[in-house]
Amino acid sequence: MTAPQARTVANVVLAAAGLAAAYVVITTPPLRRLAMRATRAWLGASVPVFLASQLGQAWGESRNDHALT
């Protein structure tokens, strides 16, 4: 088996495992609730951090632009 063939087989196996896990999570109510809570927690933590970093970057760039004029 060549390297590209092995990579393709590995990708197919990983995709099938991911789909099987998603099916189990979606069809099992306690797991579905846990996944939703984890998603909310992740979004609740990452979105404000991203916005704060973008705000800081924009603030810094605006100070640099203003200093040049």
N, C-alpha and C positions, 0 to 999 in steps of 0.2 A: 504494500500500500504506500502510495506516495504521500508526501507531506500535505499537499492541497486536499487530497482525498480524506486524510485523517482529520484535517481541520474541518472539512465539511461534515463528516460523520459526528465529530464532537459538537459542532454547532447544532446539528439536528437533535442530538441527544439532549443537549442543554435546553433547547427550545421546547422539546416534549416534556422535560421535567418541569420547566417553568409553567407550561400550560396545565399540567396535572396539578401542580401546587396551587395555581390560581383557581382551578375548578374546585379543589377541596376547600379552599378558604371561602370562596363565594357561596358554596352550598352548605357550609357549616356555620350556623348563626353565631356561636361564641367566637369562632375565628374571624368571622366577618366583622363583628363588633370590635375585636382587638385590632384588626387591620385598619378600620376606620379611625379608631382612637390614635393609633400610631401615626397615621397619615396626618391627622389634625395636629398632633404634637410636632411632627416634623415641619409642617407648613407654618405652624405658629412660631417655631423657633427660627427657621431659615429665612422666611420672607422678611421679617423685621431686620435681621442681621444684614441681609442683602441690601435692603433699602438704606440702612444706616451707612453702609460702606459706600454706596453710590452717592449719598448725600455728602459724605466727607470728601469723596473724590471730586465731586462737582464744586464744592466749596473751595478746595485747594486749587482747582483749575481756574475758578473765577478770580481768586486772589492773584494768581500768576498772570492772567490775562489783563487784569486791571493795573498791575504794576508795570506792564510793558507800555501802556498808553500814557 
